[in-house]
Amino acid sequence: MKEKEWSSISTSTIKSTNSKHLIEFHPSRDEIDAFSLNIQDKSKLPNTTHIEDQIPQCTELYQCLKNSVKDLGEQKLRLDTQFKGLTLNLNNINIRLIAVEKDVKDIMLKYKGLSQMYETLQDQLEMISGKINVKFDHLEQMLSYHTPECYKTSDTPEDL
């Protein structure tokens, strides 16, 4: 008997506890059934797909992403390998160049002292200036400043 009474009473109630007001909403059985039917109707629409239908698409997408990640990983490995090879090649070239440069410096310093190198350079400059009739004024001024007795000329301003 009490069940019939409870089911016939509206379940929307307002409770008052101390000074606070609490509104509780309890939907009736009819409201729940109507809501359920509404959901079922929406699920029957042609443009919606069930989760069961979406699972193959998700797994296919996942597989594509997995393959893409694998491909990218392989490309990165190839690039890393090429980069390491390139770095090794550059290092080898640099080592060779440094070794050659060092050997050349050692040979030059070993077989010619600085004074011999300077004299050779001076001879070469004089030969060039004689051949093409160019006077290295600036160079002669620098040299005459350091060794004035070697570069005195007979034409001095006092004689003119």
Z-matrix of the N, CA and C atoms (Angstrom, degrees):
N
C 1 1.443
C 2 1.522 1 111.25
N 3 1.344 2 116.86 1 -40.56
C 4 1.457 3 120.07 2 -178.78
C 5 1.525 4 110.82 3 -67.41
N 6 1.355 5 118.56 4 -33.55
C 7 1.453 6 120.92 5 179.72
C 8 1.510 7 111.11 6 -60.56
N 9 1.335 8 117.17 7 -40.66
C 10 1.453 9 120.49 8 178.97
C 11 1.514 10 110.64 9 -65.52
N 12 1.298 11 116.47 10 -38.21
C 13 1.464 12 119.94 11 178.89
C 14 1.531 13 109.89 12 -65.18
N 15 1.330 14 116.31 13 -44.97
C 16 1.463 15 119.85 14 -178.22
C 17 1.529 16 110.77 15 -64.96
N 18 1.293 17 117.75 16 -38.78
C 19 1.455 18 119.10 17 -178.27
C 20 1.516 19 112.04 18 -73.04
N 21 1.310 20 117.60 19 -25.64
C 22 1.459 21 119.45 20 179.65
C 23 1.516 22 113.01 21 -83.25
N 24 1.313 23 117.29 22 -19.74
C 25 1.464 24 120.52 23 -179.14
C 26 1.531 25 108.36 24 -77.44
N 27 1.319 26 115.72 25 139.19
C 28 1.460 27 119.93 26 176.10
C 29 1.519 28 108.81 27 -65.13
N 30 1.314 29 116.42 28 137.18
C 31 1.463 30 119.58 29 -175.35
C 32 1.515 31 113.01 30 -92.44
N 33 1.311 32 119.23 31 2.23
C 34 1.459 33 120.64 32 174.12
C 35 1.513 34 107.90 33 -85.82
N 36 1.309 35 116.09 34 116.40
C 37 1.468 36 119.72 35 -176.71
C 38 1.509 37 109.90 36 -132.44
N 39 1.319 38 115.33 37 158.36
C 40 1.459 39 121.93 38 173.19
C 41 1.513 40 106.82 39 -117.89
N 42 1.317 41 116.56 40 123.83
C 43 1.455 42 121.06 41 179.79
C 44 1.516 43 108.95 42 -107.53
N 45 1.299 44 115.63 43 146.67
C 46 1.451 45 120.91 44 175.54
C 47 1.509 46 107.65 45 -120.64
N 48 1.338 47 116.39 46 118.23
C 49 1.460 48 120.33 47 177.34
C 50 1.507 49 107.29 48 -121.73
N 51 1.317 50 115.89 49 118.48
C 52 1.461 51 122.84 50 -175.43
C 53 1.525 52 109.29 51 51.56
N 54 1.342 53 117.39 52 -120.78
C 55 1.462 54 119.26 53 -178.94
C 56 1.531 55 111.52 54 -100.47
N 57 1.330 56 117.30 55 -4.41
C 58 1.466 57 120.69 56 -177.66
C 59 1.516 58 109.79 57 -92.76
N 60 1.320 59 116.00 58 142.51
C 61 1.456 60 121.07 59 176.49
C 62 1.518 61 108.05 60 -107.92
N 63 1.297 62 115.67 61 130.02
C 64 1.453 63 121.71 62 -178.62
C 65 1.517 64 108.23 63 -121.98
N 66 1.319 65 116.23 64 125.52
C 67 1.461 66 120.34 65 178.00
C 68 1.519 67 107.63 66 -103.96
N 69 1.298 68 116.59 67 123.49
C 70 1.456 69 121.53 68 177.09
C 71 1.506 70 108.34 69 -113.69
N 72 1.328 71 115.91 70 138.06
C 73 1.459 72 119.95 71 178.45
C 74 1.517 73 107.73 72 -119.44
N 75 1.298 74 115.67 73 120.02
C 76 1.457 75 121.35 74 177.38
C 77 1.512 76 107.01 75 -117.23
N 78 1.334 77 118.45 76 108.06
C 79 1.465 78 119.20 77 -177.32
C 80 1.533 79 111.29 78 -66.05
N 81 1.297 80 113.53 79 147.92
C 82 1.469 81 119.10 80 179.04
C 83 1.525 82 109.41 81 -77.41
N 84 1.320 83 116.42 82 168.12
C 85 1.461 84 121.68 83 -179.88
C 86 1.526 85 110.28 84 -61.18
N 87 1.321 86 117.71 85 -37.33
C 88 1.470 87 121.18 86 179.29
C 89 1.531 88 111.32 87 -64.46
N 90 1.345 89 116.24 88 -41.69
C 91 1.471 90 120.11 89 179.60
C 92 1.532 91 110.91 90 -64.33
N 93 1.328 92 115.72 91 -39.80
C 94 1.470 93 120.08 92 179.00
C 95 1.522 94 110.11 93 -64.81
N 96 1.335 95 116.16 94 -44.23
C 97 1.470 96 119.86 95 179.86
C 98 1.527 97 111.22 96 -63.14
N 99 1.335 98 116.38 97 -41.59
C 100 1.471 99 120.16 98 179.72
C 101 1.530 100 110.44 99 -63.32
N 102 1.338 101 117.17 100 -40.83
C 103 1.463 102 121.90 101 178.86
C 104 1.531 103 110.35 102 -63.60
N 105 1.340 104 116.51 103 -42.29
C 106 1.467 105 121.17 104 179.26
C 107 1.519 106 111.00 105 -62.66
N 108 1.337 107 115.83 106 -43.41
C 109 1.467 108 119.54 107 178.93
C 110 1.527 109 111.09 108 -63.32
N 111 1.323 110 116.44 109 -38.33
C 112 1.468 111 121.21 110 178.97
C 113 1.530 112 110.09 111 -61.54
N 114 1.321 113 117.24 112 -43.40
C 115 1.467 114 121.66 113 179.10
C 116 1.523 115 109.96 114 -64.65
N 117 1.328 116 116.84 115 -43.84
C 118 1.465 117 119.85 116 179.70
C 119 1.523 118 111.01 117 -63.14
N 120 1.330 119 116.31 118 -39.47
C 121 1.467 120 119.63 119 178.51
C 122 1.527 121 110.88 120 -62.52
N 123 1.319 122 116.66 121 -41.91
C 124 1.472 123 120.01 122 -179.53
C 125 1.524 124 111.08 123 -66.78
N 126 1.319 125 116.71 124 -33.84
C 127 1.465 126 119.07 125 -179.22
C 128 1.523 127 111.90 126 -71.57
N 129 1.336 128 117.12 127 -17.93
C 130 1.466 129 120.78 128 179.50
C 131 1.525 130 112.42 129 -86.22
N 132 1.313 131 117.76 130 -6.95
C 133 1.462 132 119.94 131 -179.93
C 134 1.531 133 109.61 132 -64.46
N 135 1.333 134 117.97 133 145.44
C 136 1.476 135 119.97 134 -175.22
C 137 1.528 136 114.12 135 -70.45
N 138 1.329 137 119.53 136 -25.11
C 139 1.466 138 120.27 137 -174.88
C 140 1.527 139 113.22 138 -84.07
N 141 1.315 140 117.79 139 -7.65
C 142 1.466 141 119.12 140 177.87
C 143 1.519 142 108.88 141 -97.30
N 144 1.326 143 115.81 142 146.06
C 145 1.465 144 120.85 143 178.89
C 146 1.517 145 108.80 144 -118.99
N 147 1.301 146 114.88 145 143.07
C 148 1.457 147 119.92 146 179.24
C 149 1.520 148 109.60 147 -76.32
N 150 1.300 149 114.84 148 161.37
C 151 1.468 150 119.81 149 179.57
C 152 1.526 151 110.11 150 -60.95
N 153 1.342 152 116.26 151 -36.53
C 154 1.470 153 119.04 152 179.38
C 155 1.529 154 110.99 153 -59.06
N 156 1.345 155 116.08 154 -35.99
C 157 1.467 156 119.69 155 179.04
C 158 1.528 157 111.77 156 -73.89
N 159 1.324 158 116.49 157 -26.82
C 160 1.472 159 119.89 158 -176.66
C 161 1.523 160 112.35 159 -81.79
N 162 1.309 161 117.93 160 -21.43
C 163 1.470 162 120.55 161 -175.65
C 164 1.528 163 112.11 162 -59.88
N 165 1.347 164 120.09 163 -46.93
C 166 1.476 165 117.85 164 178.07
C 167 1.521 166 112.49 165 -60.05
N 168 1.350 167 116.76 166 -38.15
C 169 1.472 168 119.26 167 178.45
C 170 1.523 169 110.19 168 -63.65
N 171 1.315 170 116.45 169 -40.46
C 172 1.469 171 119.95 170 179.97
C 173 1.523 172 110.61 171 -65.64
N 174 1.339 173 116.05 172 -44.05
C 175 1.467 174 117.89 173 -179.20
C 176 1.526 175 110.75 174 -66.88
N 177 1.336 176 116.39 175 -35.71
C 178 1.468 177 119.68 176 177.50
C 179 1.523 178 110.48 177 -65.60
N 180 1.329 179 116.07 178 -43.86
C 181 1.466 180 120.63 179 177.79
C 182 1.522 181 110.41 180 -62.55
N 183 1.340 182 115.20 181 -42.86
C 184 1.461 183 119.78 182 179.00
C 185 1.530 184 110.58 183 -60.82
N 186 1.337 185 115.68 184 -42.86
C 187 1.472 186 119.99 185 179.86
C 188 1.525 187 110.65 186 -63.53
N 189 1.350 188 116.13 187 -41.70
C 190 1.472 189 119.97 188 177.82
C 191 1.522 190 110.55 189 -61.38
N 192 1.334 191 115.69 190 -45.43
C 193 1.468 192 119.44 191 179.47
C 194 1.524 193 110.60 192 -62.86
N 195 1.330 194 115.67 193 -41.49
C 196 1.463 195 119.99 194 179.95
C 197 1.527 196 110.51 195 -62.10
N 198 1.341 197 115.88 196 -43.92
C 199 1.470 198 120.04 197 178.25
C 200 1.523 199 111.21 198 -64.12
N 201 1.347 200 116.20 199 -39.88
C 202 1.473 201 119.71 200 178.98
C 203 1.517 202 110.61 201 -63.04
N 204 1.332 203 115.68 202 -43.41
C 205 1.470 204 119.59 203 179.07
C 206 1.524 205 110.01 204 -62.75
N 207 1.343 206 115.98 205 -41.06
C 208 1.474 207 120.14 206 178.71
C 209 1.528 208 110.40 207 -62.89
N 210 1.342 209 116.30 208 -45.37
C 211 1.472 210 120.25 209 178.62
C 212 1.520 211 111.23 210 -60.66
N 213 1.335 212 115.30 211 -44.61
C 214 1.466 213 118.89 212 179.38
C 215 1.521 214 111.09 213 -62.57
N 216 1.328 215 116.27 214 -39.15
C 217 1.464 216 120.13 215 177.79
C 218 1.518 217 111.66 216 -62.08
N 219 1.353 218 115.78 217 -42.43
C 220 1.471 219 119.69 218 178.68
C 221 1.525 220 111.20 219 -66.15
N 222 1.336 221 116.52 220 -40.53
C 223 1.469 222 119.61 221 177.64
C 224 1.520 223 110.57 222 -63.12
N 225 1.333 224 116.35 223 -41.82
C 226 1.466 225 120.27 224 179.31
C 227 1.528 226 110.21 225 -62.31
N 228 1.335 227 115.79 226 -41.34
C 229 1.464 228 119.54 227 178.65
C 230 1.525 229 110.73 228 -62.46
N 231 1.357 230 115.98 229 -43.76
C 232 1.473 231 119.40 230 178.09
C 233 1.524 232 110.73 231 -61.63
N 234 1.349 233 116.12 232 -45.21
C 235 1.467 234 119.39 233 -179.85
C 236 1.523 235 111.27 234 -63.79
N 237 1.352 236 116.16 235 -41.50
C 238 1.466 237 119.50 236 178.10
C 239 1.523 238 110.63 237 -60.85
N 240 1.342 239 115.61 238 -42.65
C 241 1.467 240 119.80 239 179.72
C 242 1.524 241 110.56 240 -63.49
N 243 1.347 242 115.61 241 -45.37
C 244 1.465 243 119.10 242 178.66
C 245 1.523 244 110.58 243 -62.67
N 246 1.330 245 116.17 244 -41.42
C 247 1.465 246 119.64 245 -179.22
C 248 1.522 247 110.84 246 -64.41
N 249 1.346 248 115.82 247 -41.82
C 250 1.470 249 118.65 248 178.08
C 251 1.521 250 110.37 249 -62.94
N 252 1.353 251 115.52 250 -41.88
C 253 1.462 252 119.21 251 177.86
C 254 1.511 253 111.53 252 -62.22
N 255 1.325 254 115.99 253 -43.31
C 256 1.463 255 120.79 254 179.02
C 257 1.523 256 110.58 255 -63.50
N 258 1.328 257 115.90 256 -42.62
C 259 1.466 258 120.04 257 179.10
C 260 1.520 259 110.29 258 -62.59
N 261 1.341 260 115.92 259 -43.47
C 262 1.468 261 118.88 260 178.33
C 263 1.521 262 110.62 261 -61.94
N 264 1.336 263 116.41 262 -42.84
C 265 1.468 264 119.85 263 178.94
C 266 1.518 265 110.60 264 -60.82
N 267 1.343 266 115.73 265 -46.57
C 268 1.467 267 118.77 266 -179.86
C 269 1.520 268 110.70 267 -62.17
N 270 1.321 269 116.36 268 -41.97
C 271 1.459 270 119.25 269 179.14
C 272 1.518 271 110.72 270 -62.68
N 273 1.333 272 116.79 271 -41.09
C 274 1.469 273 119.58 272 178.68
C 275 1.515 274 110.81 273 -63.43
N 276 1.336 275 116.31 274 -42.77
C 277 1.467 276 119.83 275 178.48
C 278 1.522 277 109.69 276 -62.35
N 279 1.332 278 116.14 277 -45.55
C 280 1.463 279 119.55 278 -179.86
C 281 1.522 280 111.18 279 -61.54
N 282 1.310 281 115.70 280 -41.56
C 283 1.470 282 119.14 281 179.57
C 284 1.522 283 109.71 282 -63.87
N 285 1.339 284 116.31 283 -42.92
C 286 1.469 285 119.36 284 178.61
C 287 1.518 286 110.74 285 -63.12
N 288 1.347 287 115.50 286 -45.23
C 289 1.464 288 118.68 287 -178.71
C 290 1.518 289 111.07 288 -62.60
N 291 1.306 290 116.58 289 -43.34
C 292 1.466 291 119.94 290 179.78
C 293 1.524 292 109.81 291 -63.54
N 294 1.334 293 115.41 292 -41.06
C 295 1.462 294 119.13 293 -179.49
C 296 1.524 295 110.29 294 -64.74
N 297 1.326 296 117.42 295 -43.56
C 298 1.464 297 120.56 296 179.29
C 299 1.513 298 109.78 297 -63.46
N 300 1.331 299 116.25 298 -47.38
C 301 1.459 300 119.95 299 -178.59
C 302 1.529 301 110.12 300 -59.90
N 303 1.314 302 116.76 301 -42.08
C 304 1.463 303 121.04 302 -179.56
C 305 1.532 304 110.21 303 -64.57
N 306 1.333 305 115.60 304 -42.82
C 307 1.467 306 119.46 305 179.08
C 308 1.519 307 110.82 306 -62.25
N 309 1.323 308 117.55 307 -43.64
C 310 1.463 309 121.03 308 179.81
C 311 1.520 310 110.10 309 -61.57
N 312 1.317 311 117.13 310 -44.21
C 313 1.469 312 119.93 311 179.33
C 314 1.522 313 110.59 312 -61.77
N 315 1.332 314 114.73 313 -42.92
C 316 1.461 315 118.50 314 -179.88
C 317 1.518 316 111.08 315 -62.69
N 318 1.333 317 116.87 316 -41.77
C 319 1.468 318 120.48 317 -179.95
C 320 1.525 319 109.72 318 -63.69
N 321 1.338 320 116.30 319 -46.47
C 322 1.460 321 119.67 320 -177.88
C 323 1.522 322 110.86 321 -61.98
N 324 1.301 323 116.62 322 -42.87
C 325 1.460 324 119.12 323 -178.23
C 326 1.525 325 111.34 324 -76.19
N 327 1.310 326 116.22 325 -26.97
C 328 1.456 327 119.60 326 -177.62
C 329 1.523 328 111.13 327 -74.96
N 330 1.332 329 116.74 328 -44.53
C 331 1.453 330 119.43 329 -173.44
C 332 1.512 331 113.73 330 -94.43
N 333 1.320 332 117.05 331 -13.76
C 334 1.463 333 119.11 332 178.74
C 335 1.512 334 108.52 333 -136.61
N 336 1.276 335 115.78 334 126.01
C 337 1.453 336 118.96 335 173.28
C 338 1.519 337 109.30 336 -74.65
N 339 1.306 338 116.44 337 172.44
C 340 1.464 339 120.23 338 -179.47
C 341 1.521 340 111.29 339 -63.30
N 342 1.323 341 117.35 340 -39.15
C 343 1.472 342 119.41 341 -179.20
C 344 1.531 343 110.31 342 -66.24
N 345 1.337 344 117.57 343 -39.48
C 346 1.470 345 120.30 344 177.64
C 347 1.528 346 110.73 345 -64.64
N 348 1.336 347 116.19 346 -40.78
C 349 1.464 348 119.63 347 178.48
C 350 1.524 349 110.12 348 -62.41
N 351 1.307 350 116.93 349 -41.47
C 352 1.467 351 121.16 350 -179.29
C 353 1.527 352 110.46 351 -64.96
N 354 1.334 353 116.55 352 -43.64
C 355 1.465 354 120.11 353 179.39
C 356 1.527 355 111.29 354 -63.89
N 357 1.313 356 117.24 355 -41.10
C 358 1.466 357 120.78 356 178.69
C 359 1.515 358 110.24 357 -62.22
N 360 1.314 359 116.20 358 -43.48
C 361 1.463 360 120.52 359 178.72
C 362 1.524 361 110.21 360 -62.73
N 363 1.301 362 116.62 361 -42.51
C 364 1.470 363 120.61 362 -179.71
C 365 1.532 364 110.11 363 -63.23
N 366 1.330 365 117.71 364 -42.83
C 367 1.471 366 121.18 365 178.27
C 368 1.523 367 111.04 366 -61.53
N 369 1.334 368 115.96 367 -43.43
C 370 1.465 369 119.53 368 -179.56
C 371 1.522 370 110.85 369 -63.24
N 372 1.327 371 117.02 370 -41.02
C 373 1.465 372 119.88 371 179.54
C 374 1.527 373 110.57 372 -64.87
N 375 1.300 374 117.39 373 -40.21
C 376 1.466 375 120.06 374 179.36
C 377 1.528 376 110.83 375 -65.97
N 378 1.323 377 117.52 376 -39.63
C 379 1.465 378 120.44 377 178.02
C 380 1.521 379 110.55 378 -62.76
N 381 1.316 380 116.17 379 -43.94
C 382 1.469 381 119.66 380 -179.48
C 383 1.519 382 109.81 381 -64.89
N 384 1.316 383 117.34 382 -44.58
C 385 1.471 384 119.74 383 -177.88
C 386 1.526 385 110.32 384 -64.81
N 387 1.336 386 117.57 385 -33.41
C 388 1.460 387 119.94 386 177.64
C 389 1.520 388 112.14 387 -69.71
N 390 1.312 389 116.91 388 -35.76
C 391 1.460 390 120.14 389 -176.89
C 392 1.518 391 112.68 390 -75.11
N 393 1.308 392 116.94 391 -39.35
C 394 1.467 393 117.84 392 -174.93
C 395 1.527 394 112.15 393 -109.23
N 396 1.292 395 115.98 394 11.15
C 397 1.460 396 121.47 395 176.16
C 398 1.538 397 113.02 396 53.47
N 399 1.281 398 114.61 397 47.13
C 400 1.475 399 119.81 398 175.67
C 401 1.506 400 107.13 399 -115.47
N 402 1.312 401 115.44 400 135.60
C 403 1.452 402 120.31 401 -179.91
C 404 1.524 403 107.53 402 -103.58
N 405 1.304 404 116.06 403 126.09
C 406 1.461 405 120.26 404 -179.88
C 407 1.522 406 108.58 405 -88.05
N 408 1.353 407 115.70 406 77.57
C 409 1.461 408 120.28 407 -175.57
C 410 1.521 409 112.03 408 -58.68
N 411 1.290 410 114.99 409 -48.12
C 412 1.464 411 118.69 410 -175.68
C 413 1.525 412 110.22 411 -63.85
N 414 1.327 413 116.02 412 -42.46
C 415 1.455 414 120.23 413 179.69
C 416 1.529 415 110.60 414 -66.60
N 417 1.320 416 116.70 415 -40.73
C 418 1.468 417 119.71 416 179.32
C 419 1.517 418 111.02 417 -64.94
N 420 1.339 419 116.70 418 -38.36
C 421 1.466 420 119.14 419 177.64
C 422 1.521 421 110.23 420 -63.03
N 423 1.331 422 115.82 421 -41.43
C 424 1.468 423 118.82 422 179.38
C 425 1.520 424 110.28 423 -64.76
N 426 1.332 425 116.65 424 -43.92
C 427 1.459 426 120.07 425 -178.75
C 428 1.523 427 111.03 426 -68.30
N 429 1.331 428 117.03 427 -39.68
C 430 1.463 429 119.19 428 -179.21
C 431 1.525 430 111.13 429 -69.43
N 432 1.305 431 116.49 430 -26.41
C 433 1.462 432 119.50 431 177.02
C 434 1.522 433 109.78 432 -67.33
N 435 1.355 434 116.35 433 -37.69
C 436 1.457 435 119.51 434 -178.62
C 437 1.530 436 111.90 435 -83.48
N 438 1.339 437 117.69 436 -35.99
C 439 1.470 438 120.47 437 -179.75
C 440 1.527 439 108.67 438 -130.95
N 441 1.338 440 119.06 439 79.12
C 442 1.463 441 121.57 440 -173.93
C 443 1.529 442 113.19 441 -65.68
N 444 1.310 443 118.71 442 -30.11
C 445 1.460 444 118.62 443 -175.86
C 446 1.522 445 112.81 444 -71.11
N 447 1.301 446 118.29 445 -25.40
C 448 1.469 447 120.68 446 -179.07
C 449 1.517 448 112.13 447 -77.79
N 450 1.324 449 117.88 448 -22.49
C 451 1.461 450 119.61 449 -171.01
C 452 1.526 451 112.68 450 -119.30
N 453 1.319 452 117.62 451 26.65
C 454 1.464 453 119.47 452 176.18
C 455 1.515 454 108.58 453 -75.74
N 456 1.290 455 115.75 454 135.63
C 457 1.473 456 119.95 455 178.25
C 458 1.516 457 109.12 456 -107.87
N 459 1.319 458 115.01 457 161.84
C 460 1.464 459 119.03 458 179.45
C 461 1.519 460 110.71 459 -78.70
N 462 1.335 461 116.49 460 -21.45
C 463 1.470 462 119.51 461 179.59
C 464 1.521 463 109.51 462 -90.27
N 465 1.282 464 116.33 463 88.67
C 466 1.464 465 120.10 464 176.70
C 467 1.510 466 108.92 465 -100.64
N 468 1.290 467 118.66 466 156.54
C 469 1.470 468 120.96 467 -179.58
C 470 1.526 469 112.07 468 -59.53
N 471 1.331 470 117.38 469 -26.86
C 472 1.461 471 119.12 470 -179.05
C 473 1.522 472 111.14 471 -68.92
N 474 1.369 473 116.20 472 -33.06
C 475 1.457 474 120.05 473 -178.86
C 476 1.522 475 111.89 474 -72.22
N 477 1.325 476 117.50 475 -24.23
C 478 1.462 477 119.83 476 -175.87
C 479 1.465 478 112.78 477 -79.37
